[in-house]
Amino acid sequence: MSQAPSYLATDSSPASDQKEPRAQLIVALTQLALSAPDIPSAVLPALEALVSRTRAVGSAYFQVDGGLFKARSASGVMPQGPAMAAILAHGLPAETPLMRALERGALPLFFDDTSAAPEAAGFPELGIRSLAAAPVLSRDGALKGAFLMHTFEPHVWSPRECDLFGAVAGTLAALAARLVAEEQALLEKERALRAKEGAIKALGVAVESRDSEVKGHTDRVTELALRVREALALTPEERDALRWGAYLHDLGKVATPDAILHKPGRLSDEEWRTMRQHVTAGYRVAAQLEFLPRATLETVLHHHERWDGRGYPHGLQGAEIPLLARIFSVCDVYDALTSERPYKKAWSHEAALAEIRAQAGAQFDPQVVEAFAGLFDGDAT
């Protein structure tokens, strides 16, 4: 083999009796990758196959992350020492000669002796004396990752090894490129979700800040509601909708006059009619947030409905009331009972829970009450 790069995989012609096992290997590795939960798990079987079927003592997959290529998966024996530890912890810089070389072409590179290969600069210092590298490219040709395998002694990569590495890395590189794109899209989605979450919670906190007497109410009822959600085995989508509804349930109180909101005594009939309008006002405001699911809006609108049909704003009865609103209603009332207000003292947990149970079938959904009460089974408080 000539020096760096010494071999390009496209030119090899392995014996015909090697082609079928190789094809079976590629199919098996692809199936494993497609069923894997994440990129490291997807590529690990390929890395293990490279180590077991070639003279390589170790192999690794690096993936772009900003200006670095970080190790996502590895198999076999890795170099020891602080330099390699730093690479595994922090990644290879994008300007590494090897990464620059991989950017310039789509084919694997093979170096029989890294000390004689400018493209492999830095690897001899790690103890890596022979190296194979294959790029993972996006559709537009950007370098998104690299498969590497190595030995600790100079080694002439055989045509069979080059062919196997090219086939395995080439097949998995195409899959990895797609997985990288999906992973990045998921990260963007998660960032967007966190931004939405922050905005929704900020709205809830802003409403709560108008009334110092209910400080912490939003967080407490949200936590309670999510615990009931777990007991009722709701879906992840319902969990998000319930959490957002909990944050925004009193959003309409931004339109409630302070004189009513902060009144220490009982409200007059007229004041009570005004107070009850906060659910429809909150619904109208929340509906302007187009990303909110319908279940969140229903929680805002209907969390003061009653199981017996005597609630507001629409007098819904029984299962007509959306489930998430039924869940939240119990949590909201419990926190109101156990919190001190200008017009009342805080109830004890035992008294509040007894009242919640007493209202099952009247104010509350009996099944939700059962799930809520179950949260405190064995609780001595």
Contacts in CASP RR format, 6 or more apart in sequence:
PFRMAT RR
TARGET T0000
AUTHOR 0000-0000-0000
METHOD contacts of the structure
MODEL  1
MSQAPSYLATDSSPASDQKEPRAQLIVALTQLALSAPDIPSAVLPALEAL
VSRTRAVGSAYFQVDGGLFKARSASGVMPQGPAMAAILAHGLPAETPLMR
ALERGALPLFFDDTSAAPEAAGFPELGIRSLAAAPVLSRDGALKGAFLMH
TFEPHVWSPRECDLFGAVAGTLAALAARLVAEEQALLEKERALRAKEGAI
KALGVAVESRDSEVKGHTDRVTELALRVREALALTPEERDALRWGAYLHD
LGKVATPDAILHKPGRLSDEEWRTMRQHVTAGYRVAAQLEFLPRATLETV
LHHHERWDGRGYPHGLQGAEIPLLARIFSVCDVYDALTSERPYKKAWSHE
AALAEIRAQAGAQFDPQVVEAFAGLFDGDAT
1 7 0 8 1.000
1 110 0 8 1.000
1 112 0 8 1.000
1 156 0 8 1.000
1 157 0 8 1.000
3 111 0 8 1.000
3 112 0 8 1.000
3 113 0 8 1.000
3 116 0 8 1.000
3 117 0 8 1.000
4 109 0 8 1.000
4 111 0 8 1.000
4 113 0 8 1.000
4 114 0 8 1.000
4 116 0 8 1.000
4 117 0 8 1.000
4 118 0 8 1.000
4 119 0 8 1.000
4 120 0 8 1.000
5 101 0 8 1.000
5 109 0 8 1.000
5 110 0 8 1.000
5 111 0 8 1.000
5 117 0 8 1.000
5 119 0 8 1.000
6 110 0 8 1.000
6 111 0 8 1.000
6 112 0 8 1.000
6 156 0 8 1.000
6 157 0 8 1.000
7 110 0 8 1.000
7 157 0 8 1.000
7 159 0 8 1.000
7 162 0 8 1.000
8 107 0 8 1.000
8 108 0 8 1.000
8 109 0 8 1.000
8 110 0 8 1.000
9 107 0 8 1.000
9 108 0 8 1.000
9 110 0 8 1.000
9 162 0 8 1.000
9 163 0 8 1.000
9 165 0 8 1.000
9 166 0 8 1.000
9 167 0 8 1.000
10 107 0 8 1.000
12 159 0 8 1.000
12 160 0 8 1.000
12 162 0 8 1.000
12 163 0 8 1.000
13 159 0 8 1.000
14 22 0 8 1.000
14 159 0 8 1.000
14 160 0 8 1.000
14 163 0 8 1.000
18 160 0 8 1.000
22 163 0 8 1.000
22 164 0 8 1.000
22 167 0 8 1.000
25 49 0 8 1.000
25 53 0 8 1.000
25 168 0 8 1.000
26 167 0 8 1.000
26 168 0 8 1.000
26 171 0 8 1.000
28 45 0 8 1.000
29 45 0 8 1.000
29 46 0 8 1.000
29 49 0 8 1.000
29 168 0 8 1.000
29 171 0 8 1.000
29 172 0 8 1.000
30 171 0 8 1.000
30 172 0 8 1.000
30 175 0 8 1.000
32 42 0 8 1.000
32 45 0 8 1.000
33 42 0 8 1.000
33 43 0 8 1.000
33 45 0 8 1.000
33 46 0 8 1.000
33 172 0 8 1.000
33 175 0 8 1.000
33 179 0 8 1.000
34 42 0 8 1.000
34 175 0 8 1.000
36 42 0 8 1.000
38 183 0 8 1.000
39 61 0 8 1.000
39 63 0 8 1.000
39 72 0 8 1.000
39 73 0 8 1.000
39 176 0 8 1.000
39 179 0 8 1.000
39 180 0 8 1.000
39 183 0 8 1.000
40 61 0 8 1.000
40 72 0 8 1.000
40 73 0 8 1.000
41 73 0 8 1.000
42 172 0 8 1.000
42 175 0 8 1.000
42 176 0 8 1.000
42 179 0 8 1.000
43 61 0 8 1.000
43 72 0 8 1.000
43 73 0 8 1.000
43 147 0 8 1.000
43 172 0 8 1.000
43 176 0 8 1.000
44 73 0 8 1.000
44 75 0 8 1.000
46 147 0 8 1.000
46 168 0 8 1.000
46 169 0 8 1.000
46 172 0 8 1.000
47 58 0 8 1.000
47 59 0 8 1.000
47 60 0 8 1.000
47 61 0 8 1.000
47 73 0 8 1.000
47 74 0 8 1.000
47 75 0 8 1.000
47 76 0 8 1.000
47 147 0 8 1.000
47 149 0 8 1.000
48 59 0 8 1.000
48 75 0 8 1.000
48 76 0 8 1.000
49 168 0 8 1.000
50 56 0 8 1.000
50 58 0 8 1.000
50 59 0 8 1.000
50 75 0 8 1.000
50 147 0 8 1.000
50 149 0 8 1.000
50 164 0 8 1.000
50 165 0 8 1.000
50 168 0 8 1.000
50 169 0 8 1.000
51 57 0 8 1.000
51 58 0 8 1.000
51 59 0 8 1.000
51 75 0 8 1.000
51 76 0 8 1.000
51 149 0 8 1.000
53 164 0 8 1.000
54 149 0 8 1.000
54 157 0 8 1.000
54 161 0 8 1.000
54 164 0 8 1.000
54 165 0 8 1.000
55 151 0 8 1.000
55 155 0 8 1.000
55 161 0 8 1.000
56 132 0 8 1.000
56 149 0 8 1.000
56 150 0 8 1.000
56 151 0 8 1.000
56 161 0 8 1.000
57 76 0 8 1.000
57 77 0 8 1.000
57 150 0 8 1.000
57 151 0 8 1.000
57 152 0 8 1.000
58 74 0 8 1.000
58 75 0 8 1.000
58 76 0 8 1.000
58 77 0 8 1.000
58 78 0 8 1.000
58 149 0 8 1.000
58 150 0 8 1.000
59 74 0 8 1.000
59 75 0 8 1.000
59 76 0 8 1.000
59 147 0 8 1.000
59 148 0 8 1.000
59 149 0 8 1.000
59 150 0 8 1.000
60 71 0 8 1.000
60 73 0 8 1.000
60 74 0 8 1.000
60 75 0 8 1.000
60 78 0 8 1.000
60 147 0 8 1.000
60 148 0 8 1.000
60 149 0 8 1.000
61 71 0 8 1.000
61 72 0 8 1.000
61 73 0 8 1.000
61 74 0 8 1.000
61 145 0 8 1.000
61 146 0 8 1.000
61 147 0 8 1.000
61 148 0 8 1.000
61 176 0 8 1.000
62 69 0 8 1.000
62 70 0 8 1.000
62 71 0 8 1.000
62 72 0 8 1.000
62 91 0 8 1.000
62 92 0 8 1.000
62 145 0 8 1.000
62 146 0 8 1.000
62 148 0 8 1.000
63 69 0 8 1.000
63 70 0 8 1.000
63 72 0 8 1.000
63 136 0 8 1.000
63 144 0 8 1.000
63 145 0 8 1.000
63 176 0 8 1.000
63 180 0 8 1.000
64 70 0 8 1.000
64 94 0 8 1.000
64 143 0 8 1.000
64 144 0 8 1.000
64 145 0 8 1.000
64 180 0 8 1.000
65 91 0 8 1.000
66 94 0 8 1.000
67 93 0 8 1.000
67 94 0 8 1.000
68 90 0 8 1.000
68 91 0 8 1.000
68 92 0 8 1.000
68 93 0 8 1.000
68 94 0 8 1.000
69 91 0 8 1.000
69 92 0 8 1.000
69 93 0 8 1.000
69 94 0 8 1.000
69 96 0 8 1.000
69 99 0 8 1.000
69 145 0 8 1.000
69 146 0 8 1.000
70 90 0 8 1.000
70 91 0 8 1.000
70 92 0 8 1.000
71 87 0 8 1.000
71 88 0 8 1.000
71 91 0 8 1.000
74 88 0 8 1.000
77 152 0 8 1.000
78 84 0 8 1.000
78 88 0 8 1.000
79 126 0 8 1.000
79 127 0 8 1.000
79 128 0 8 1.000
79 152 0 8 1.000
83 125 0 8 1.000
83 126 0 8 1.000
84 126 0 8 1.000
87 126 0 8 1.000
92 98 0 8 1.000
92 99 0 8 1.000
93 99 0 8 1.000
94 143 0 8 1.000
96 122 0 8 1.000
97 118 0 8 1.000
97 119 0 8 1.000
97 120 0 8 1.000
97 121 0 8 1.000
97 122 0 8 1.000
98 109 0 8 1.000
98 119 0 8 1.000
98 120 0 8 1.000
98 121 0 8 1.000
98 123 0 8 1.000
98 131 0 8 1.000
98 133 0 8 1.000
98 146 0 8 1.000
99 143 0 8 1.000
99 146 0 8 1.000
100 119 0 8 1.000
101 109 0 8 1.000
101 119 0 8 1.000
101 133 0 8 1.000
102 109 0 8 1.000
102 133 0 8 1.000
102 134 0 8 1.000
102 135 0 8 1.000
102 143 0 8 1.000
102 146 0 8 1.000
103 135 0 8 1.000
103 143 0 8 1.000
105 135 0 8 1.000
106 135 0 8 1.000
106 137 0 8 1.000
106 141 0 8 1.000
107 134 0 8 1.000
108 132 0 8 1.000
108 133 0 8 1.000
108 134 0 8 1.000
108 135 0 8 1.000
108 162 0 8 1.000
108 165 0 8 1.000
108 166 0 8 1.000
108 169 0 8 1.000
108 170 0 8 1.000
109 119 0 8 1.000
109 132 0 8 1.000
109 133 0 8 1.000
109 134 0 8 1.000
110 131 0 8 1.000
110 132 0 8 1.000
110 157 0 8 1.000
110 162 0 8 1.000
110 165 0 8 1.000
111 117 0 8 1.000
111 119 0 8 1.000
111 120 0 8 1.000
111 123 0 8 1.000
111 130 0 8 1.000
111 131 0 8 1.000
111 132 0 8 1.000
111 133 0 8 1.000
112 130 0 8 1.000
112 154 0 8 1.000
112 155 0 8 1.000
112 156 0 8 1.000
112 157 0 8 1.000
113 129 0 8 1.000
113 130 0 8 1.000
113 154 0 8 1.000
114 120 0 8 1.000
114 122 0 8 1.000
114 123 0 8 1.000
114 124 0 8 1.000
114 128 0 8 1.000
114 129 0 8 1.000
114 130 0 8 1.000
114 131 0 8 1.000
115 124 0 8 1.000
115 129 0 8 1.000
117 131 0 8 1.000
120 128 0 8 1.000
120 131 0 8 1.000
123 131 0 8 1.000
123 150 0 8 1.000
127 152 0 8 1.000
128 150 0 8 1.000
128 151 0 8 1.000
128 152 0 8 1.000
129 150 0 8 1.000
129 151 0 8 1.000
129 152 0 8 1.000
129 153 0 8 1.000
129 154 0 8 1.000
129 155 0 8 1.000
130 150 0 8 1.000
130 151 0 8 1.000
130 153 0 8 1.000
130 154 0 8 1.000
130 155 0 8 1.000
130 156 0 8 1.000
130 157 0 8 1.000
131 148 0 8 1.000
131 149 0 8 1.000
131 150 0 8 1.000
132 148 0 8 1.000
132 149 0 8 1.000
132 150 0 8 1.000
132 157 0 8 1.000
132 161 0 8 1.000
132 162 0 8 1.000
132 165 0 8 1.000
133 146 0 8 1.000
133 147 0 8 1.000
133 148 0 8 1.000
134 146 0 8 1.000
134 147 0 8 1.000
134 165 0 8 1.000
134 166 0 8 1.000
134 169 0 8 1.000
134 170 0 8 1.000
134 173 0 8 1.000
135 143 0 8 1.000
135 145 0 8 1.000
135 146 0 8 1.000
135 173 0 8 1.000
136 143 0 8 1.000
136 144 0 8 1.000
136 145 0 8 1.000
136 146 0 8 1.000
136 147 0 8 1.000
136 173 0 8 1.000
136 176 0 8 1.000
136 177 0 8 1.000
136 180 0 8 1.000
137 143 0 8 1.000
137 144 0 8 1.000
137 173 0 8 1.000
137 177 0 8 1.000
138 144 0 8 1.000
138 177 0 8 1.000
138 180 0 8 1.000
138 181 0 8 1.000
139 177 0 8 1.000
144 176 0 8 1.000
144 177 0 8 1.000
144 180 0 8 1.000
145 176 0 8 1.000
145 180 0 8 1.000
147 165 0 8 1.000
147 168 0 8 1.000
147 169 0 8 1.000
147 172 0 8 1.000
147 173 0 8 1.000
149 165 0 8 1.000
157 165 0 8 1.000
196 291 0 8 1.000
197 244 0 8 1.000
200 244 0 8 1.000
200 247 0 8 1.000
200 248 0 8 1.000
200 289 0 8 1.000
200 292 0 8 1.000
201 218 0 8 1.000
201 247 0 8 1.000
203 247 0 8 1.000
203 248 0 8 1.000
203 251 0 8 1.000
204 218 0 8 1.000
204 247 0 8 1.000
204 248 0 8 1.000
204 250 0 8 1.000
204 251 0 8 1.000
205 218 0 8 1.000
206 254 0 8 1.000
207 218 0 8 1.000
207 250 0 8 1.000
207 251 0 8 1.000
207 252 0 8 1.000
207 253 0 8 1.000
207 254 0 8 1.000
208 214 0 8 1.000
208 215 0 8 1.000
208 216 0 8 1.000
208 217 0 8 1.000
208 218 0 8 1.000
208 250 0 8 1.000
210 253 0 8 1.000
210 254 0 8 1.000
210 258 0 8 1.000
210 261 0 8 1.000
211 253 0 8 1.000
211 261 0 8 1.000
211 262 0 8 1.000
213 262 0 8 1.000
213 340 0 8 1.000
213 341 0 8 1.000
213 342 0 8 1.000
214 339 0 8 1.000
214 341 0 8 1.000
217 335 0 8 1.000
217 336 0 8 1.000
217 339 0 8 1.000
218 246 0 8 1.000
218 247 0 8 1.000
218 249 0 8 1.000
218 250 0 8 1.000
220 335 0 8 1.000
221 246 0 8 1.000
221 249 0 8 1.000
221 328 0 8 1.000
221 331 0 8 1.000
221 332 0 8 1.000
221 335 0 8 1.000
222 243 0 8 1.000
222 246 0 8 1.000
222 247 0 8 1.000
224 331 0 8 1.000
224 334 0 8 1.000
224 335 0 8 1.000
224 372 0 8 1.000
224 375 0 8 1.000
225 242 0 8 1.000
225 243 0 8 1.000
225 246 0 8 1.000
225 327 0 8 1.000
225 328 0 8 1.000
225 331 0 8 1.000
226 239 0 8 1.000
226 242 0 8 1.000
226 243 0 8 1.000
226 246 0 8 1.000
227 375 0 8 1.000
228 327 0 8 1.000
228 330 0 8 1.000
228 331 0 8 1.000
228 368 0 8 1.000
228 371 0 8 1.000
228 372 0 8 1.000
228 375 0 8 1.000
229 238 0 8 1.000
229 239 0 8 1.000
229 242 0 8 1.000
229 327 0 8 1.000
231 371 0 8 1.000
231 372 0 8 1.000
231 374 0 8 1.000
231 375 0 8 1.000
232 327 0 8 1.000
232 367 0 8 1.000
232 368 0 8 1.000
232 371 0 8 1.000
234 242 0 8 1.000
234 323 0 8 1.000
237 293 0 8 1.000
237 295 0 8 1.000
238 295 0 8 1.000
238 323 0 8 1.000
238 324 0 8 1.000
240 293 0 8 1.000
241 293 0 8 1.000
241 295 0 8 1.000
241 296 0 8 1.000
241 299 0 8 1.000
241 324 0 8 1.000
242 295 0 8 1.000
242 296 0 8 1.000
242 299 0 8 1.000
242 324 0 8 1.000
242 327 0 8 1.000
242 328 0 8 1.000
244 292 0 8 1.000
244 293 0 8 1.000
244 296 0 8 1.000
244 299 0 8 1.000
245 286 0 8 1.000
245 296 0 8 1.000
245 299 0 8 1.000
245 300 0 8 1.000
245 324 0 8 1.000
245 328 0 8 1.000
246 299 0 8 1.000
246 328 0 8 1.000
246 331 0 8 1.000
248 282 0 8 1.000
248 286 0 8 1.000
248 296 0 8 1.000
248 299 0 8 1.000
248 300 0 8 1.000
249 299 0 8 1.000
249 300 0 8 1.000
249 303 0 8 1.000
249 328 0 8 1.000
249 332 0 8 1.000
250 278 0 8 1.000
251 281 0 8 1.000
251 282 0 8 1.000
251 285 0 8 1.000
251 286 0 8 1.000
251 300 0 8 1.000
252 278 0 8 1.000
252 279 0 8 1.000
252 281 0 8 1.000
252 282 0 8 1.000
252 285 0 8 1.000
253 261 0 8 1.000
253 278 0 8 1.000
253 281 0 8 1.000
254 281 0 8 1.000
254 282 0 8 1.000
254 285 0 8 1.000
255 277 0 8 1.000
255 278 0 8 1.000
255 281 0 8 1.000
255 282 0 8 1.000
256 274 0 8 1.000
256 275 0 8 1.000
256 277 0 8 1.000
256 278 0 8 1.000
256 281 0 8 1.000
257 274 0 8 1.000
260 267 0 8 1.000
260 271 0 8 1.000
260 274 0 8 1.000
260 275 0 8 1.000
261 275 0 8 1.000
262 342 0 8 1.000
263 271 0 8 1.000
264 342 0 8 1.000
264 343 0 8 1.000
265 342 0 8 1.000
265 343 0 8 1.000
266 343 0 8 1.000
267 275 0 8 1.000
276 304 0 8 1.000
276 312 0 8 1.000
276 313 0 8 1.000
279 300 0 8 1.000
279 301 0 8 1.000
279 302 0 8 1.000
279 303 0 8 1.000
279 304 0 8 1.000
279 312 0 8 1.000
279 313 0 8 1.000
280 301 0 8 1.000
280 313 0 8 1.000
282 300 0 8 1.000
282 301 0 8 1.000
283 297 0 8 1.000
283 300 0 8 1.000
283 301 0 8 1.000
286 292 0 8 1.000
286 296 0 8 1.000
286 297 0 8 1.000
286 300 0 8 1.000
287 297 0 8 1.000
295 322 0 8 1.000
295 324 0 8 1.000
296 324 0 8 1.000
298 322 0 8 1.000
298 324 0 8 1.000
298 325 0 8 1.000
299 322 0 8 1.000
299 324 0 8 1.000
299 325 0 8 1.000
299 328 0 8 1.000
301 313 0 8 1.000
301 325 0 8 1.000
302 313 0 8 1.000
302 314 0 8 1.000
302 316 0 8 1.000
302 321 0 8 1.000
302 322 0 8 1.000
302 325 0 8 1.000
303 325 0 8 1.000
303 328 0 8 1.000
303 329 0 8 1.000
303 332 0 8 1.000
304 311 0 8 1.000
304 312 0 8 1.000
304 313 0 8 1.000
304 329 0 8 1.000
305 311 0 8 1.000
305 312 0 8 1.000
305 314 0 8 1.000
305 315 0 8 1.000
305 316 0 8 1.000
305 321 0 8 1.000
305 325 0 8 1.000
305 326 0 8 1.000
305 329 0 8 1.000
306 315 0 8 1.000
306 317 0 8 1.000
306 362 0 8 1.000
306 363 0 8 1.000
306 364 0 8 1.000
307 317 0 8 1.000
307 318 0 8 1.000
307 321 0 8 1.000
307 326 0 8 1.000
307 361 0 8 1.000
307 362 0 8 1.000
307 363 0 8 1.000
307 364 0 8 1.000
307 365 0 8 1.000
307 366 0 8 1.000
308 317 0 8 1.000
308 318 0 8 1.000
308 361 0 8 1.000
308 362 0 8 1.000
308 363 0 8 1.000
309 315 0 8 1.000
309 316 0 8 1.000
309 317 0 8 1.000
309 318 0 8 1.000
318 365 0 8 1.000
321 365 0 8 1.000
326 364 0 8 1.000
326 365 0 8 1.000
326 368 0 8 1.000
327 368 0 8 1.000
329 363 0 8 1.000
329 364 0 8 1.000
329 368 0 8 1.000
330 356 0 8 1.000
330 364 0 8 1.000
330 365 0 8 1.000
330 368 0 8 1.000
330 369 0 8 1.000
330 372 0 8 1.000
331 372 0 8 1.000
333 356 0 8 1.000
333 359 0 8 1.000
333 363 0 8 1.000
333 364 0 8 1.000
334 352 0 8 1.000
334 353 0 8 1.000
334 356 0 8 1.000
334 372 0 8 1.000
337 346 0 8 1.000
337 347 0 8 1.000
337 351 0 8 1.000
337 352 0 8 1.000
337 355 0 8 1.000
338 346 0 8 1.000
338 347 0 8 1.000
338 348 0 8 1.000
338 349 0 8 1.000
338 352 0 8 1.000
339 346 0 8 1.000
340 346 0 8 1.000
347 355 0 8 1.000
349 376 0 8 1.000
349 379 0 8 1.000
349 381 0 8 1.000
353 373 0 8 1.000
353 376 0 8 1.000
356 364 0 8 1.000
356 369 0 8 1.000
356 372 0 8 1.000
356 373 0 8 1.000
357 369 0 8 1.000
357 373 0 8 1.000
359 369 0 8 1.000
360 366 0 8 1.000
360 369 0 8 1.000
360 370 0 8 1.000
361 369 0 8 1.000
END
